[in-house]
Amino acid sequence: NRLYWTDAAQAQIIYGVIGPTGLSSGPTTVIDFPNSAANDLEDLALDLANAHIYFTHGNAETGFTNKIGRVGLDGLNFLELIDLGVNEKPFGIDLDLKNGKIYYTTNTTTTGNDARLYRADLNGAYIELLFSLSTAVPAQFIRDVKIDPINDIVYWSVGAVDAAPGTIYYNDLNGTAPFAAPSSFASPGEPR
């Protein structure tokens, strides 16, 4: 039983073996990017059936190219699947394994803020923009995305940094891109 997590400050993906009282071994580094301001690991999603970790990587503020990547659970077979360029910083990621899709969120802060939700094939091909929200001050950031594979729904959160309230949006996974009118509800806190 392994627990995987990102250490954004050290630019690492790490796992530990979970026992009845917590970590029974580890932590063990799966992948270690050079420790610098240009390397930032925000989120990860696991595809255990295929032994893959998908992750968001980069830092738009430093001009580093932002990516969606994949690596084996053992740290081997690293692939950069999607190159987002220098302006679009990725945050949340989740997988719809039933339909073979990656869902990920990005924010662009070069001119105000553009918060976006995307969907792509598991190999990074066929990228679709599903949702976009442009705001001025206070900038609204899109953070997390979660898939409900049982009910075929995608959820994503939007809110100002360190502020409340926020909004949770949701839509049918099989909705046509872009989502015309996703449903939503208010979150009393800062949704992530």
N, C-alpha and C positions, 0 to 999 in steps of 0.2 A: 504494500500500500504506500504509494508515493504521493507527496504533496509538492507541486511545482509552483514557483513564484518568480517574479522579477525583482531585482534590486536595481532601481533606476539610478541611484547615486553611484553604484559600482559598475553599472552597465553589464549585468550578469543575469542569466537564467539559472536558477538553483532548484534542487530538489532535496527533500529529506524523506526518510522512511518513517512512516507513522506507526507507532505502537499504541498500546492501551493507555499509556500515560504521557503521550506526546511523541517527540522525535526519538526514535530508537537508534537511528544512525544518520549521519550527515550533519550539517548540510554539505551537499556535493554540487560543484559548479558544472552545469551542462555546457554553457557557452559563455565566454568572457570576451566582451569587446574591449578595445583599449579604453582605459578609464580617463575620460575627458569630458568636457562640457558638451562636446559634439555627439556623444553617445548617450541615448536616453531610451530605456526600455519601459514603456508604459503598461502594456497588458499582454496577456498570452491566452491561447485557447488550445486545448488538447484534442488530438485525433488519436485515441488509444488503439483503435482497430488497425491503423496504418503506422503506428509508432511515430507520430509527428507532433511537433510543437509549432504552432503559428504564433507570430508575435509582431507588435508594432515597434518600430525602431527609428530613432532620429531626434533631431532638435532643430526646428525651424529658425530659432533665434540666432544660431551660430552660422547659418548658411550651409549646414550639413545636409546632404541629400537624405530625405526621409523615405523609409521603406516599410513594406510588409514582407516579412520573411518567414521561412520555414526551416526547421532543423529536426533531426531525429531525436528521439527521447534520450539517446546515448550521446548527443552532441555532434554526431557525424552528419554528413550530407546536407550541409548548410546551403540554402538557396535564397536569393533575393527574388521574390515573386512579383512585386509591384514597386516601381520607382515613383514616388510622389513629388519629386523635385525638392527645391529648397523652401518653398513657401507654405506647403500644406503639411502640417504636423499631425501624425496619426495618434489616436488615443485608444479607444476601445476596439476590441476584436472578439468575434464569436463565430462559431461554425454551425452551418446547417448541413450535417453529414448526410441526411436523407436525400437532399437535393444537390449535394456536391457544391456547396457555396461557402464563401467567406463573406462575412459582414464586418465592416470596419468604419470607424468614425474619424473625421479629420477637422482641424480648424486652421483657417488662414487669417493671419492678423496683419497683413501688409497694408491693407486699406480698410479700416474698420474691422469687422470680423465676418467671415463666412464659415458657418458650421455645416458640415455635410455628412451624410450617411451613404455608404457605397455597398454594392454587392458584386462579387466576382466569382469565377470558377475557382476551385481549390488549387489549380495550377497558376492562378493569377490572370488568366485570360478572361475576356468578355466582361469588362468592368462597366457597371451600371450605376449612375447617380440616382439614388432613391429619394433623397430629401435634402433640401438646402434652405438655410435660414441666414439672411444677412442682417446684421444689426450694427448700430453705432455704439454709443455709450449709454448704459452699461452693456458691454459686449456679452452676448449670450453664447456660451460654449457648449458644444455637443461632446459628451464624455463617453459614457458607456453604451454598449449594445449587448443585448442578451436575446438568445433564441429560445422559444418555447416549442420544441419539436413535436410535442404531443398535440397541441392545438394549432400548430403552424402559424405562430405569431412572432414578429420581431418587435422588441421594445428598445427604445433609446432615450437617453436623458439629456435635457438641455437646461442650462442655468448659468447665471453669472458666477464668476469666480468668488469664492468665499462669501456667498450671499444666498439668501432665500427670498421668496420661494422659487422653485423651478418647475419644470414640466416633464412628465413622462409621456412620450408618444408611443403609439403602437399601430401596427398594420399587419394584414395578412401576408405571410411569407411569399405567397404566389401572386401578390399584387404587381401590376404592370408598372415599370419605371417610367418617369418618376411617380412617387406616390402622390396622388392628386389631393386628397384630404384625409391624412391620417388622423385617427382618434387620439385623444389626449386626456390627461387629468393632472391637476396641480399636485405638486409635492410640497409639503410644509417645510422641508429642509433643502439643503443643497444636494440635488440628485447626482449620484455617481454609479 
